[in-house]
Amino acid sequence: MGPSPVCPAAVSLNQDDLKKIAAYKAVEHVKSGMVLGLGTGSTAKHAVDRIADLLRQGVLKDIVGIPTSTKTYDQAVSLGIPLSDLDSHPVVDLAIDGADEVDSGLNLVKGRGGSLLREKMVESVSKKFIVIVDESKLVKHVGGSGLAMPVEVIPFCWNHSLRRLVGMFAYAGCIGELRMSVENGKPSVTDNGNFVIDLYFERDIGDLNEASDAILRLPGIVEHGMFIGLATSVIVAGEEGITVKTKVGSEVEVDSFSYMI
Ligand SMILES: O=C(CO)[C@H](O)[C@H](O)COP(=O)(O)O
């Protein structure tokens, strides 16, 4: 496939450079003929651009993309990437997407871009799911960045859902707020016509599967942004080099590569 066009040695890298490095590294795993889950966000956007470049160059052929948001759909259409959906392609060979948080067990928080439901639908049926992040996304435990853990809720009585969520996680010092659109000051609406409640935790929420089950049992909740056990590997781009974390059974293997000219 040839060398990655990003050659960062001896230059100072900003966060977007790191996102691009992780994205390009992940795209090295794309093979002709694959059904690909196309993620959403500023990191995943680089992967989609790179896939389109390789299709244009004839390096990749017969790719079918399954976009995880209308934004990614629009990007992929504008770049000429052939697209389909889970109705026609229920099994995805490889999904590549960013994340907001990654813990040491490769559990994630996703959805600060609001696309968590479609992302989870696509990534949960992917044989391989490669997560691409810069090193700022690494956390000790899910919810540990102090930033939002999004929950998609139906608009009906969203305030009631918010109170139930916050009450459920009172032990973790949880506060919650309805996500508002910066464009119009109204509640932010997902691609699925729902609202997003952002939860913030002061303390560790404990067992993730228990927390997940409890959230999903609440009527009015559509999905949450914890992606537990879905990532098969995570590519982390840092100032010094790339770290690839791969699930092998219940263990995580770590390989590090420094940038070289
Ligand atoms: O989950 C997501 C969107 O719903 C994104 O993957 C996540 O927010 C990371 O975004 P970025 O790559 O822009 O940092």
The ligand as a Gaussian input file, in Angstrom:
#p B3LYP/6-31G(d) Opt

LIG

0 1
 O      -18.224000       9.059000      19.004000
 C      -18.016000       9.931000      18.201000
 C      -19.098000      10.665000      17.515000
 O      -20.370000      10.286000      17.981000
 C      -16.617000      10.305000      17.871000
 O      -15.957000       9.195000      17.384000
 C      -15.949000      10.808000      19.097000
 O      -16.706000      11.883000      19.594000
 C      -14.513000      11.255000      18.810000
 O      -14.539000      12.378000      18.005000
 P      -13.237000      13.096000      17.490000
 O      -12.540000      12.128000      16.600000
 O      -13.745000      14.297000      16.753000
 O      -12.406000      13.460000      18.688000

